Amino acid sequence: MNKDRLDMIEYQIALLVRLTTALSPRFGNLDRSEYLLLSELEHAGPLAINVLAEHLLLNLSTASRQIAVLESKDYVKRYPDTNNGRISLIEITPGGLDILHKVQKARHDAYADILKEWNGDGLQHLEDSLTRLNRDLKQRHK
């Protein structure tokens, strides 16, 4: 592989993370971890905390702390798993869904504006490349 190309890719990813982090406060009152946890719960339904941590590549103590913050805001609730009473399932609440949908809309609107001059092929290529990169990064952690 071309070292210069890899150096540029690494830099561009670091810059992307920085720029999206700087843009995030405009999206509402969820930080990145809250947004990802709530999105995962909306998508996958009630989950045990260890499963949620695994999906997002978090260690269990980090996931527990982040869920506790969401619980304190009434964005998620815990309840016993009917199949195994020793396990708690985490579920997004109506309030959590409401704030998540507001932030999703703000994010959608911002990216729609940022990408408004991109054509369909460019958008498809970006989606495909980001999806592949995220898939490969997740595989690397297994």
Rosetta blueprint (number, residue, H / E / L):
1 M L
2 N L
3 K H
4 D H
5 R H
6 L H
7 D H
8 M H
9 I H
10 E H
11 Y H
12 Q H
13 I H
14 A H
15 L H
16 L H
17 V H
18 R H
19 L H
20 T H
21 T H
22 A H
23 L H
24 S H
25 P H
26 R H
27 F H
28 G L
29 N L
30 L L
31 D L
32 R H
33 S H
34 E H
35 Y H
36 L H
37 L H
38 L H
39 S H
40 E H
41 L H
42 E H
43 H H
44 A H
45 G L
46 P L
47 L E
48 A E
49 I H
50 N H
51 V H
52 L H
53 A H
54 E H
55 H H
56 L L
57 L L
58 L L
59 N L
60 L H
61 S H
62 T H
63 A H
64 S H
65 R H
66 Q H
67 I H
68 A H
69 V H
70 L H
71 E H
72 S H
73 K L
74 D L
75 Y L
76 V E
77 K E
78 R E
79 Y E
80 P E
81 D L
82 T L
83 N L
84 N L
85 G L
86 R L
87 I L
88 S E
89 L E
90 I E
91 E E
92 I E
93 T L
94 P H
95 G H
96 G H
97 L H
98 D H
99 I H
100 L H
101 H H
102 K H
103 V H
104 Q H
105 K H
106 A H
107 R H
108 H H
109 D H
110 A H
111 Y H
112 A H
113 D H
114 I H
115 L L
116 K L
117 E L
118 W L
119 N L
120 G H
121 D H
122 G H
123 L H
124 Q H
125 H H
126 L H
127 E H
128 D H
129 S H
130 L H
131 T H
132 R H
133 L H
134 N H
135 R H
136 D H
137 L H
138 K H
139 Q H
140 R H
141 H H
142 K L
